[in-house]
């Protein structure tokens, strides 16, 4: 039997469904070394995350 070609439809993700990994550097007051905090945030909340 011949194989059938099956087309799959890729739905565009809305702004709320897109997840972005954000990394923020913070400097320690005691040692002066940097620590990095990683979080996954939805695309519509990225600006709010960095404005803190």
Protein Blocks (a to p, Z undefined) as FASTA:
>chain_A
ZZdddddddddddfklpccddddddddfklopacdddddddfklmmmmmmZZ
